[in-house]
Amino acid sequence: MAFLRLIPDDTRIQFMRGRIIGLATSAFLSVASLLLFFHPGLNYGIDFAGGILMEVRTPEAADFPALRQIVAQQEVGQASLQEFGSPQDVIIRLPRQPGPEAAQQQAIAKVRGALEQSVPGVQLRRVESVGASVSAELFRDGMTALGLAMLAMLAYIWFRFEWQFGLGAVVTLALDVTKVVGFYVVTQLPFNLTSVAAILTIMGFSINDKVVVYDRVRENLRKFKSMPLRQLIDLSINETLNRTIGTSLTVFLSAIPLVLFGGEALREFSVVTLVGLLIGTTSSIFIAAPILLFLGEHKLRRGAEPVAERSAAR
């Protein structure tokens, strides 16, 4: 049913004309993201930084100055308060208390008691406490998971395609991940285990999108044996463009309800997924394909296109 297609089947967009701009823009954003990673750095959540997180709900719209004063009077260190969801929902983050686990529970009890006494009807909905050793182990395991996932994807692409495809996909994937990290720094969203799950999800979607484009490139390499690689890549992207846009739009529409109506963890996960979706979709066209062109221009294809193949391509 052609009328349901988002992109016409006979598009002839010359994407490779913008390959230099695409690569330069991507490199600039990735370098900027790395610089931001070192300063000001990520806002590590309770999972990775350690400390105490308390989720409370007040009977009316939260009075943040009053709540900050109540928590400060308990002498539990520099606390941060953040609204999420409705104006009644508040996240209170406390630093790790000196001493054993008992000290953490005492701090929680002090803050809880002060809130219940000063704000009648307040509800303590969630409490998390993570120690320094546990947070360090979680961070190490999370980074290990990201590294192993990238190595596994490199091995898969390298096994399925030529080395130019594998290298192009993994370099693009690394650029995608650095941009997502830059987004975390700019927005100061908490970077925690949910963030690792979001990045892994983005990596999976991104590599799948690149496999679709690369698979069509490989098919066309066999079909049009003398077509210049630049023209062949443009042809392959145009042939898969409808599928790429359709899949991305489907995931995008699926994530919007989670952004609007999900809880704190789901909302953060979904927002990052939407950003990663945009990055992964555009990088398949403007980053992965140009890298493949530069790596394989004199190895995957040589020569000019015969007239018969030019007609077949059209």
N, C-alpha and C positions, 0 to 999 in steps of 0.2 A: 504494500500500500504506500505508494510514493508520496501521497499528500501528508502522511504522518512523519515523514523524514524531516529532521531538523536542518540537515545540510543536503543540498542537491548532490546527486551521484556524479555529476560531470564537472565538479569544481576543478579548476586548474590554477590554484593559488601557488605562486612561486615563493615558497617559504624560505628557501635557501638564500634569497636575495638579502634577507635580514639576519643572516647567520652571524655576522661580525657584531652587529648591535646586540643581538641576543646573548652571545657569549660574553661580551664586555659588560652588559648590564648584570648578568648573573654573577660574574666574577666580582664586580663592585659590591653587590649586595652580600655576597658570601664573605668577602674580606671585612666589610663593615660589621657583619654579624659576629665574626671572630673577634674583632676589636672590642665590640660591646660585651662579648662573653668575658673578657678579661677586666673590662671596666665599663659600666658599673657592675657587671656580673649578673648571674641568675638570682632570682628570688627563691632560694631553696625552701621547699615546704617542710612540714614536720617530719616526713619520711626520711629526708636526707640531712636536714639540719639538726634534728633532735628537738625536743621541747614538748610543750603541752598545747593541745588545741581543744577549745571548748565551744560548742555550738549552743547558743541560748536563744530563746524566743520570749520577747517581752509582751505583756498584754496589750500594749499600745505601741505606736511608732517609737522606736528606740531613741532615747536621749543620750547621744554619744558623749557629750562633755560630762554628764553626770556619771555615766558608766565608766568612763576613763578615770574619773576621780575615785570611784568606789574601788576599782581594781588597783590603782596606784597606792591607796592607803593600806593595802595588804602586804606591801613590801615583798613582792614576788618577782621583781625585776621589770625591765622595760617591756610593757605589754603593747600589742597592736590590736586594734579593733577594726572590723570590716563588716559592712552591710552586704548581705547577699540575698537574692530572692526578694522577699517582701521587706518593707521598712521595719518589720518587727523582728526579723532574723539577724542575728549578729554572730560573727566568728571572733573569738578571743584567742589570741596566740600569746603564749607565755614562754620565756626562755627556759632552757633546761636548768633545774634547780640544783645547787650544789648538794652532793650527798647521794645516798642510795635511793631506791625506788620509793621508800617510805617518805622521803622529802617531797617527791612529786605528788604523792597522794595528799600530803598535808597542805601543799599549795592549792591543789584542786578543792579541797574541803574548805579552806579559808575563803577563796574567791566565791565558791558556791554559797557558803553561808552568808557572806556579805551581800551578795546579789539578792538572795531570798529575803533578807531582812530589809533591804533598802527598796527593792522593787517587788512588791507583793504580786503574786501570780506569775513570776518568771519561771520558765521551764528550761531545764538543762537537758538538751536533746541528744548530745553526743559528746564524748570525751575521748581523746587520744593522747597517749604519752609514749614517746619514743626516746630511748637512751642514745648517748653519743656512739657507743660501739655498734649498736643495732643500726643506727642511721648510716654509719660509715659502711657497714656490710651491705645494706640495701643499695646504697649508691654504687658500690663496686659491682654488685650483681646486676644492677640495671644497666650500667655501661658495658658490662660483659655481654649481656643479652643483645644490645645494639650492635656491638662489634661482631659477634657470632652470626647474627642475622645478615649483616652486610657481607661477610665472608661466604656464607651459604649461598646468597644470591649471586655473588661473583662466580662461584663454582658452577652454579646452575646455568648461568648465561654463557660462561666459557665452554661448558660441555655441549650446550645446545647449539651455539653459534660459533663463528670464528672469534679469535681473540679481540679483534677490533670492536665487535659488538659487546663483548663482556667488559672490556675496559671502558667503553663509552657509557654503558649503563651504570657501572659502579661509580665512575667519576660524577655523573649527573646525580646519582643518588646521594653522594656525599655533599654536593652543592645544595640539594634540596634540604637535607637535614640541617646544614648550617643556617639556612634561611629560617627554618622553623625555630631553631635556637635563638636566632636574632629576634624573632617575633616574641618569644618568651621574655627576652631581656627588655624590649621596648615596652611591652604591656605590663611587665612585672607580675605576670600570672605565676602562681606558685609552681615550682618545678619539683614534681614528686613522682611516685610510682605510676600515677595516672598519666603523667606526661610521657613516661617511657612507653606505656601502652599506646598512647596517641601517636608517638613517633614511629613505633613498630607498625601500626595500622597504616600510616602514611607511606612508609617504606614499601609495604606490601602492595598498596594500590599503585604507587608510582612505578614499581618494577613491572607490575602486570601491564600497565599502560604502555611501557616501553617495549615489552615483549611483543605486544600486538603490532606495533609499528615495525619493529625489527623483523618480525616473522613475515610481514608483507614485503619488506625490502628483500629478504632472502628469496621469497617466491619470485619476485620480479627480476632478481639477478639471474635466475634460471630461465625465466620467460623471455626477457629482453637481453640477450647475451652481449650486445654491443652498445646498449644505451649508456651514455655518460652517467656516472654515478650521481652527479648533482641533479640531473633531470629525473633519474630513477627514484631518488629519495623524495623529491617533490611529488612525484606520481604516487608513491606509496603512502605518504601522509594524507594526500587528498582522498585516496581510496579508503583509508581508515578513519577519516575525520568524523564522519557521521557516527561511527561506533564510539569514538573517543568522547565527543561532546555529549552523546546520549547517555553513556555510562556515568560521566562526571555529573551531569544534571540530575540523574536518578539518585546518586549518593548525596548530592547537595540538598535535594528536596527531602530526603530521608533524615538528614541531620538537623534541618531547621527546627522541627518540633522539639528536639532535645535541647537546642539552644534556648528556645522560648519557654519551655515548660519543665525541663529537667532540673534536678537538684544541682548543688554546687559542683560536685565531681563530674556529673554528666554534662553540665553546661561547659565547663572548662575543656573537657575532652572533645566535645562537639565543635566548639569554636576553633580549637587548634586543628581539628580534622578538616573543617571547611577551608582554613587557610592552607593547610598542606595539600588539600585537593586541588586548589587553584595553582599552587606551585608545581605539583606533580604533573598536572595536565599540560601546562604551558612548557614545562621543561622537556617533555617528550618531543615536542615539536621544535622548540627554539634552542634547546641545549643538546639533548641526546643525538638528534639527527645531525646537527652541524659537527659534533665531535666525531661521529661515524664518518662523515664526509672527509674531514681532515685526516683521520687515521687510515681510511681505506681508499682514498682517491687514486692512488697508484698501485693498489694491491687487489682490491675487489673488482675493479673495472677499469679497462683501458679502451681507448678508441672512440670513434664516433658512432652515431646511431644510423643504421641503414634506413632507407626510405620506407621499406615494408614494416619495420618495427615501429617507426614513428607513426605510421597510419594505425597500426594495431593499438598503440598506446592511447590514441585518441578515440 
